[in-house]
Amino acid sequence: MVRDGYLYGFALLAVAVVVHLFTGGWVWSIIPVLLAVFFLWFFRDPRRAIPQGEGLIVSPADGKLTAIEHVMTPTGERVRLSIFLNVFNVHVNRSPITGTLREVRYQKGQYLNAMNPESAEKNEQNLAVVESDDGYEVAFKQIAGLLARRIVFQRKAGDRLERGERIGMIKFGSRVDVLMPAYAEIRVKIGDHVQGGATVLAHIPDFAGEPMLAELEVESLV
């Protein structure tokens, strides 16, 4: 479980005890107890079996795949996958590939519904770009939603990441976009429910290399 779950959960249980002491009964304590149970459940962090194999890109988040589209960036064509997380999904985020974290870029913003296409441009968000050992890069963006009010990212540029490694979370409803090479072989379809660190989104075939995404702008993910 994520540490926040214990903080919220035990704090609300303490509130329930205080309410019970002042009211002399458990009736008014039910609400904080139920909220405590919800937070302990919401901040769960289940173990995942990480797929093994060359060139695999795994989902950085749990949720429903809502879009697969080709987009143009300053460095050429890419494939963007969008994953919508509702309040019932696990909200721990994981690295999609093994490699070096080349860039981390945070942007303040609004809190539009994560299903709104404009949320990718206007909402609070955090962009991370990971370069694989084979030279290709995968970018993923944590996007805050209508309820999500805090993005957590626990790594810094230059860090070494392993495929499926926990790297942060988005609290409550949110969205994660993944940007990968245009030649990636997509293994999922719109409507699929994916699991962070466990579901293979795509496979990168053998190749000789490609231009880096070092100059990737946040707007290019829109």
N, C-alpha and C positions, 0 to 999 in steps of 0.2 A: 504494500500500500504506500502511496505517496504520503510524505510527512504531513502535508496539509490536512489529510483526512483525519489524522489523530488530533490535530489542533482544533479543527472545527468540531469533530465528534465529541471529544472529551469536554470541550468548553460548553457545548449545548447540554451534555449530561449534567454538568455542574449547575447550569441554569435550571434544569429540571429539578434537581435536589433542592435548590434554594426556593423555587416556587412551591415545592411540596412543603417545606418547613414553614413558609409564611402563610400558606392557605390551609394547611392541615389535611390535605388530600392530594391524590395523584391525578385528578381530573384535568387540572390546568397544566399538569406536567407532561401530558401526552404529546402536545405539539412540539416542544423542544426535544423530546425523546425521539419522535418520528423524524425530525430534522437531523438529529445526530445519526440515526441509522442511515438516512439518505446520504449524508456526507461521507460516512465510513464506506458506503457502497460506491458512491460516485468516484472517489479517489483510489479505487482499486487499481492494482498494477499487476495483472496476471503474467506468469511466465509464458514465453512463447518459444516454439521450436523454430529456430532461424534456418531457412533453406540454405543449403550448401551448393556451390557450383559457380563456375566462372560466368561473369557478365550478367548476373541476376540483379534486378532492381526490385526491392520489396517496398511495400506500402509504408509510408512514414506515420500513418494514422489509421485508427479504426473508423469505419463509417461507410457511407454509400457512395459509390462512384457515380457522379452526376454529369461528367463531361469528359470527352476525349476529343481533342482538336489539334490541328496543326496551326502554329502561330509563327510569325516572322519576328526575329530578333535582330539586333545589330550584327550578330555573327552568323545569321542564316536561319533556316527553318528548324523548328523544334516541335516536339509533341508535348502538349499540356494535358494532364489529367487532374480533375478536380474531385476532391473527396469531402462530402458534407458530414459533419459530426453532429448528431443530436445530443440532447442532454443525457440519454441513456447509454451512449457509447463510452468505451474506455478513452480517456483523453490524454494519456501519456503518448508522446511522440517519439519516433525512433529514426535513426539514420537509414536512408534507403540503400546505401552502398557502403563498401569499405573504401576508405581513402582519407585524404587530407582536407580539412575544412579551410577553404581558401578565402571565403568572405562571409561576413555576417552583417546584415544591415537592418536596423530597426526603424520603423516609421510610425509616428503617431497618426491618429486618424479618427474617423467616425465609427459608429457601431450599427451599421446597416445589417439587415438580415443576411446571413452568410449565403443564402440561396440567390440573393440579388447579384447579378453579374458585376454591378458597380462596386461591390464590396472588395473585389480584388484590387481595386485602385484606390478607393477612398477610406477603407477601414484601417484600424490599427493592425500592423502586420510586422512580421520578421522574416527576412529573406536569408537563406543559407545556401551556399554553393559548395559542393563537395567534389573534389577531383579524385578520380579513381587511380589506381596504380597503373592502369593501362592508358591513361591520358584523356579519357572522356570525362565530362562533368555532368552532374545531376543537381539541379537547383530545386529547393522546395521552400514554400512560403506558408508560414503559419498566419492565418487571418482570423482576427477576432470577429465574433458575430454579434447578434442582437443582445444576447445575454452575457457572452464572454467579455470580461473587462480586464483581463490580464493575460499576457503571453509570457510564458517562462521558457527561457533558452539557457542551457547550462554549460555551453561550450564557447570557445573563442577561436578566432581565426588562427590557423596554424596547428590546431589540435588534430590528433589522429583519431578517426572514427572507425568503428567496426559495423558491418552490416547488421541492422537490428538493434544497435546500441541505443539505450534511452538517452535522449538529448534535451527533453523538456516536456512541456504540455501547454494546452490552451484550456483555461478554466471555463466550463460550461459550453453551450452551443458554439460551433465554430466551423472553420473550413481550412483544408490544406490543399494547396496546388503543387503539383510536381512537374518540373520541366526537364525533359530528357532529349537525347539526340533524335533527329527525325527518322533515322534508320532503325530505331529500337523496335523489336518485335513485341507488340503488345499482347499480353496474355490474359487480359480481362476485358469486360464489356460494360457499357453503361447500365446501371441498375444493380451491378454486383455489390455485395457487402464484403468489405475487405478488412483484414486485421493487421494492425501495425506490427511490422517485423516478421510477419508470418506469410502474408499473401504476396505472391510474385506478381508484380505489375507488368514487367517487361523483361526481355532478354536482349543483351547487347551482343550481336554476332562479332566474330573476329574482324578486326579492321586495322588499318595502318595508322590511324590517328585522325584528329580533327582539330579545328581552331578552338582555343580555350574560350571560356565564358567570363574571363576576368573582368571585362568591361560591361557585363550584363547590368542593365538598369532595372530598377523595380518596375518601371512602366512596361517593360518588355514582357512581363508575365500577364499583362492585361489582355 
